[in-house]
Amino acid sequence: MILLELNGIRKSFGATRALAGVDFQVRPGEVHALVGENGAGKSTLMNILSGMLKPDEGTMRLLGREYHPAGPLEARRQGIAHIHQELSNCPHLSVAENILLGIEPSRYGWLDWAALNRRALEILRDFHHPAIAPERRLQDLPIAARQIVEICRALAQNASLILMDEPTSSLQREDVERLFACIRRLRDSGIAIIYISHFLEEVREIADRFTVLRDGASVMSGSLQGATDAQIITAMVGRPVETLFPARRSSRTPERVLEVRRLSAPPAVREATFELYRGEVLGVAGLIGSGRTRMLRSLLGLLPANAGEIIIGKELLPAGARRAKIDALMARGIGYLSEDRKGEGLALELSVADNTTITNLASCSRWGWLNRRSQIEQTETWIQKLRIKVRSAESPVANLSGGNQQKVAIARLLHQGARIVLMDEPTRGVDIGSKAHIYEAIAEMAAAGNSVLLVSSYLPELFGICDRIAVMVRGVLSPARPVGEWTAETLMHTAIGAAAPAPGEREFLQ
C-alpha cells in the first residue's frame, strides 16, 4: 500500500529551477530518509507537501486520491504535518497550548483549561520526557523537549505523515536517542515519517528506505540495506568521493600565535587554558552545554569574562568584562565564525558580495568610496574557489541554501585575511559535498600558516582535520593532546567525566 506518491514534481522560482522532476513514494509505517546536498531541493519538496508552495508540474496522490492542498492548514487536515529545522512553536504559550494550537477545547465559548491540559497529558504520556508538563511555558524547556512538543502537536492533528527536517541538528546524544525512540513508536503505530538529515550514520540507524535528490531531481531510491555509503554519497554529489577529508600533513610550527591562561566566565566557563600554534588546527570537543561556545564568545568579548589572560603573539590582553572588542581583535588578525549563521554570521538581506567583503571593505574601496566592480570580481574569486552555488555575486544571501550560506560566511573569513580563525560548528546543517569543500578550505588555511581553533560536535570532523584536540568538561578545558593519542572512546569518557570506557558503550556525538 502506498501512502504518498509523487510523479514528475517540478518547481521554479523565476529562472531558478528548484525541482526538476521528483518521483517519490512513501508507505504507511515507514521512516523514509530524504538526502541530498544543500540546494538539492529537499526543503522545496517539503514545502510543497505541507501546502506552503504549489508545484508547477507533476501529480501528488495521498492514499490513492489526488492531493492538492490549498495551504498548510488543509495539509494538516489531510494528515500531513511539517516539523521544520527551525521550530515553529510559540515560546510564550504553555506546552498544552502549543500542542492543541488551533484545536483548543472550549466550553460555552470559553477555553476549557482542564480539558486542554488533560488532552495534552494524554498525548504526552507516551514520550516520558522529564522536562515536559502541560502547564510549563515552552520557552522554559530545552530544545529537545520543544521538539517533542512539536511532534505531539502533529499527533494531536491526527497526522498520518510527519515531515522532519534535520530534527537532531541541535541535540546531544541522549536527546537523539529519546527522539529516535519516539520515531520508532510512531512508525510502529503506522505513522509514516519523511526524515531529512546530513548524517548518513544517523539515517542508517533510524530509516527503512531512502531517496536521493540531486539538482532538483530524484536520482536514487531503495532500501538502505541494499546501498553502501559510497553509493549514496556518489549519487548525492554526482561524482565518487574517495574521502571526505583532504590529505594533509601537519603544518604546525613552534611559533605560538595565541595563548589563553585561566579564562573564566562563570557559570559556563570555569577555567580554560590552551595554546594555539602557527599552522595548527586545534579542535575542541565536548557535550552540548559544556561551555565550548561560551569560551569562544568570552575570548572575543561577546560575553563578559571575570578572569584570565589572552596573549596574541607577545601582546597581553587581560580578559575583563567585554574587554576584548571584536574590532580590536580583528585588527590583530582574529576572525570568528558563529554557530548561528543566520542570527549572527550573515546579513541575510545583503548580497553575497556585501557579506563576503564586509569585514575588509578596504580591499575594494578607494578614498572612502566602494568600487562595486572590484567588490564583485573579488567575490567571484571566492565563489569559484569554495564552489558556492549562486546565480551571481549580487544575489541576496537569504536566497541561498544553508550549506552555501555557510560557505559565504567562510569566504568572509578568507577575504578578511584572518590569521587566527575561531570556528564554532562550521559544518552544522551542511551536506556532505559542502563539508568536503569546507574541510579543504580549513586545510588550506593551515597550510598557508594561519591557525584555526575549531569547536565541533562531530567526532569524524575532529579526527579528520585537527592536529590536536582538547575537551571541554563542565566548563573546564582539558589539556590538548595530539589527535593520534585520542580514540572515540577516550574522548567520550573525558567529555562525560568517566574514568574508563564501559564495554559496548556508544559514542555520544553524531
N, C-alpha and C positions, 0 to 999 in steps of 0.2 A: 504494500500500500504506500502511495506517495502522498505526503502531507502538502508539500510545496513544490511546484515545478515551474522553472523559468526557461524560456526559449528565446534566443536571439535578442536579449535586452541591450539596447543602445541608448546612450545619453551624451549629449554635447552641451557645452557652455560656450556659445559663440563659436570660435574656431577651434576650441579645445575639446577633443573627444575624450570624455571620461570613461565611457563604457563602449566597447566596440564589438559586442556580441557575446553575451554571457549565457551559458547553458548550465543549469544548476538544479539539483534535486535534493530534497530533504525528506527523510522518513520519520514517522512518529517514534518517539522514544529513542532518538539517537543524538549524539553530540557530533556535529559536523564542523570541522575546522575550515576556516576560510583564511588562506595565507597568500602572501604576495608582498612585493616591495611597497614602500610608501609611494603613493601616486598610482598604484595599480588599479584603483577603482573600488576598493573594498568599502570605504565609507560611503561612496556614492550609491553603491548597491544596497547597503543597509538603509540609507535614507529613502530609497525607492520602496523597499519592503515595508518600512514603517510609515509610509504615506507622506513623508516630508517633501519628496520630489516625485515627479511623474516621468516615466520613461518616454523617449522619443519613438522607439520602436520595440517590438517584441511582445510576447504574451506571458502572463502570470496566471497560474491556477493554484487555488488553495482548496484542498480536499475535493479536487476534480471540478471546481467551479471557477469561472473567470474571477480574477481578483484585481480590482482597480480602486484602491482606497482613495477617497476624496481628501483625506488628511490624516494626521496621526490619531485623532480620536476615533475615526472609523476603523483604522488598522487595529487599534486596541480592542474595539468592539468585536472585530472578527478574529481576535485571539493572537495578535502579534504584538509583542512588547519589545521595546528597544532600550537597552541599558548602555548608555554612552560611556566612553572612557572618562569624560568629564561629567560627573554625576549631575543629574538634572532634578535634584530634590530641593526641598525648601528648608534650609537650616533653622529658620526661626520657629518652625512648627514642631509639634511633638512627633514621635515615632508613629503613633496611631494615625495622626492627621495625614502624615506623608503616605502611609500605606493605603489609606482609603480616600486619598485625594480625588475629588470628583464624584465619588460614590458614597459619601458620608451618610450614615443612617440618621434619620430625623424623626421627630415626633411632634405633631401639631405645628409643623413649620419651623421647629427649633432643633438644633443639633442635639442628638441623643448621645451625650458623652459616655454614659455607662455602656451603651451598645457599641459605640465606637471602640472603646478600649477592650471590650470583651471580644469583638470580632478580630481586632488586631492581634490579641493574645492567642487566639485560635490559630492564626496564620503563622505566628512566630514560634509556636510550640515545637515545630519540627527542627528548628535551627539551633537552639541551645547556645546562643551567644551570650556570654556572661554580662556584656555591657548593655544589652538591649532590654528596655522595658517600655511598654506602650506610652507611659506618661513622660518619658525623658525627652528633653529637647534635642533635636537631631544634631545641632551644632556642637553639643557636648560629647558626641560619640566619635570614636576613631574612624578613619576612612573605611577599614574593613567592615565595621558594623554598619556604616551608611550603605555600603554595597549590598549587604544582606537586606536592609530595609528596602532598597530599590528592587531587589528580587521579589520580596514579599508583596510589593506594590503590583508587580506583574501578575503574581498569583491571585491577588485579590480581584484582578480584572479577568480571571479565568483564562489566562494565556495558554495557548497550545504550542506556541513557538516563541522562544526568547532569543533575542539578538544581543550578544555580549561582545563589546568592543574593548579589547585589552583590559580585562577585568582585574588582572593581577599586577598592573604596572606600578602601583603604589603600595603593594602589600609585602610583608615579610613572610617567611616560610610557614610559620604557624597559622597565619590567616589564610595563606594559599591552600593549605591542607583543609581548613574549615570550609573554604569556598568550594573546593573540589568535592568534598563530602556532600555539600548541598547540591551541587550539579548532578552528582550520581543519584541522589534521591529523586530529583526532578526527572531525570532520564528514566529511572525505574518506574515512575508513576505515569509514563507515557508522554511526557512533555519533551519536545524537540528543542535543541539549542544550536544556534549557529555561533561558533566561537572564533573570534579573531585574536591571534597572538603572533608575536615575532619570535617566541621561544619554541623551537621545534621539540625540545625535550619535554616542555610543558604540554604541547599539542599531543605528543605520543602518550602522555600519562592520562589524559582526560578524554580525548576524542576517539570516535569509531572510524569515521571516514573523513576525507579532506578534498578540497578543491583549491587549485592554484589559479590566481589571477595574475596576468602579466599584460601590461599596456592596455588594460580595459577589457581583456578577453579571457575566458576560461581556457586554460591550456593543458590542464591535467586534473584528473579526479580519480578517486578509488579508495580502497581500504588502506589504512596506514600500515597494516601488517605486510602489505604487498609492495611497499615502496621504501627505498632507503633514503636517508637524509640527503645523500649526494644527488639522488634523482630529483628530490623535491626542490633543493636549492638551485639545481640547474634549470628546472622549469621556472622558478621564480625570477632568476636574473637573466635567463636566456643564453647562458654560457656555463661551462664547467667551472666550478670554484674549487681549486685544488686545496686551498687553505684560507681560513678566514683572516688569519693574522699574517702580516708581512714578515718575511725572513729578515731578521735584524741582529746585528752584533752590538753588544753594549757599547755606547759611545760616551759613557760616564768618564769624567776626568776627576782628578783630585781637587779641582777648584770648587770651593764651596760658594754657592751664589745666594743661598737663603738659609738662615738658621733661626729657629723658633725655640725659645727657652721658657719652660714653665708657664705657657699661656694658660690663663684661667678665665673662664666666663661662666660662672655658676648660673643655674644648676646643671646645664647641659655639658659644659666642658670644665672638668676639674683640673686636669693638667695635660698639656701636650708639649712635647719636646721632640724636635726632629731636625735633620739637616738635609738639604737638597743640593745636589752637585750639578755642575755644568754637564749637559748632555744626558741627564738621567731622567727616567720615568719612574717616579716613586708612587706606588699605589697605597691607598688607604681603604681597608676593608672594615666590615663591622655590620651589626644589625641595624636596621632602620630605627632611628631614635637613639642611637648610641652616642651621638654628638658630632658625627663627622662633618655634616653641613654647617653646624653651629661653629665648629672650629674654623672652617674656611671663612665664614662671614665675620667672625671675631677678628681673625687675622687681617681682614680687609677693612675693619672698622664699620662694617654694616650692622654689627651688633656690638654692644659695649663689652669690653674685657676689663677685669679689675686688677690683673697682674700679668707679668710676663714681659719678655723682651723679643723684639724682631730685629734681626741683623740681615740687611741686604748688602751683599758684598762686605764692606767694612763699616757700613753706616748703621748705628744703633738707633732703633725707634722704640721707645717704651710703649707697651701695648695698653694705654689707658683707655678710658671710655670714649669711643669714637675718635680715638687719637689719630689713627691712620686713615686719612681721607683717600677715597678711591682715585681722585685725580692726581694726588701726590704720588701714590703708588704706581699709577700709570706712567708718570714721568720717570719713575725709576725702572720701568720696563716690565711691570707686572700686569698680566691680563687675566680676566676672570670669565668663566663660562658657568652661568647659573643653571641649576637643575630645572628651574621654571622658565623655559624659553619663551613662553607666551606672556607671562606676567612681568618678567624682568629682562630676559635675554634679547628680546627683539622689540622694535617698534612696528607692530603688525601693519599699520595703515601706511607706513612709508615703503618706498621701493626697495628692491634688493640692493640697488646701488647705494642708496642712502644708508641702509643698515650695514653694508659692508665697509663703508668708508667713514662712518660716523665718529669713530674714535681716532681717526687720523686724517681729518679733512685737509690738513696742510699739504698732503701729498697731491691733492688735485685742486688747489686754490692758489691764487696769486693776488697780493695786495688786498687781501680780505674778501676777494670775490671768488665764488666757486666756478671752476671750469667744468661744465657739465660733460663735455666730450671726453675730457681726461678721466673724470669720475667713472663714466660708463666703460671706457676702454680698460681701466684698471679692474673694474668689477668683472668684466667679461673674462679676464685672465683667470680669476678665481672660479668663475662659473665652470670654465673648461677644466681647470685643474682638479676641482672637487666633484666634477660631473653632476652639477646641480641641474635638475630638470625644471626649467622655467622658460617661458616664452621669450622674455627679454629682461635685461637688467633693470628696466623701468617698471616691471610688474610689481604690484604690492606683495609683500611677504605673506600677507594673510591668505593669498590665493594658492600658496604652495602647500604640499603635503608636509606632515610632521618631520619626516626624515630630511627633506630638502630645506625646511626651515632651520633644522639643526646644522646643516652644512653651511647655511648663510651665517649663523652665529659663529661657527668656526672660521669661516672666511674673514669675519671681522677681526678675530684674534690674529690671524696670519697677516692681514693687511696692516693691523696696528703695529706689527713688528715686536710683539711682546717677547721678552727673553725668558721670563718666568711665567708659566701658564698654570693657573689653578682651574681644574676642570671638575665639575660636580655632575656625575651621572651623564657623561657625554653621549651615550648611545641609548638612553631610556626612550622607549617607544619608537625605535628606529629599526627598519628592516635589515635583513642580513646583508644585502648588497651595499646599502648605505653604511652599515657598520664597517665593512671592509674598507670603504673609502676613508672613513674617519680614522681607522687604525693606521692606514697608510700616512695620513696627514700627521698623526701623532709621532709615528716613527721618523718621518722627515723632519719634524721639529727637533727631535732629539739628535738626529744625525747632523743637523745644522748647528748644533752647540747650544740649543735652547733647553730649558728644563721644564718638566711637567710634573705637577702634583695632581694625581688622578684619584678621585673618590668614586667608588663603584660598588654596586650591589651584585654584579655579575661576575662570578668566580672565573669563568673561562677568559674573560677580558683581563682580569688582574694577572692571571698566569700567562696569558698570551702576549702581553705588551709591556709589562713592567720589569724593571731591573731589580727593585727591592719592594717589599710590602711591609706595611705596619698595620696594626689592627686597633681600632677604637673599641674599648670595652667600658661601658657605663661612664663615659666622659674622660677616660684615661687612655692615652695613646701608647701602645706598646713600642718597644724598640724596633726599628726597621731591620729586616733581615733579607739577604739575597733571595730571589724568588725560588731558586733551587733548594733552599732549606725548608720551604713550606710544602705541605700537601693540603688537599682539600679538607682532610680530617683534622690536621693540626690547626689549620686556620679557623675552622668552625669552632673547635673546642676552645681556642683562645678567645674567640668572639663572645662565646656564651659563658666564659669563665670556668670551664670544666677542666679537670686535671688530665684526663686521658680519654681517648675515643672509646665509645661503647660499641660492641660488636653489632654490625649491621645498621648502625645509625646513619641516617641520610644527611645529605648536605642541606644547609639551612638557606642557601641562596639559590636563585634561579640560574 
